[in-house]
């Protein structure tokens, strides 16, 4: 009786850490069977990180009917364990001729392949500043006049947009409302503006350089960064949905 082991990337466990496995498949090509009309492949799993001195594999298996000189993808989700799985074993563990076949391996054409379908929750980046510092920056009086003027500038830009702009009616209505923004309106928008990534990173860079007070952090934020944050958030504030904001094709 003969058996074989096939190993895949050693980073498999790391790459799939925290993932939800939807489907695991392996591609094999059998170029020989004892019988001309094909045979049966017995597919198992193993956890060897490198070539072992003696053969061993898991007991769970899938038996698949296979034609001669044929390659195909096989669903092995039922025997796949991403936390410990390192490859597959072809191990019929029987002398029956229906199981006597030869699959191609490393260095040949039609090599074995692994395909894993999975989902991962997106990694949420850590905040570059403590919430208390972000709150202080959002309430910083020296930043408010700049934000107020930047809102008025972006409102003028929106007024000049083509009516074909995605979300135009809502964007235009917000521009009309804040064309000459009050301190209260600017103050309400300050929270979202300060929470934008570019503003936070600019403030964090200032804090890393020793400017940890809100006045110094506000001074480190450029006018263009404020304008970009307002432009980026205009759709959300005006109530335009992400789908509606996409250009029509």
PyMOL commands that set and color helices and strands:
alter all, ss='L'
color gray80, all
select helices_A, chain A and resi 12-15+77-79+97-99+131-138+141-159+168-177+183-194+197-208+214-219+223-238
alter helices_A, ss='H'
color red, helices_A
select strands_A, chain A and resi 4-7+20-33+39-46+62-66+70-75+87-90+101-103+113-119
alter strands_A, ss='S'
color yellow, strands_A
deselect
rebuild
show_as cartoon
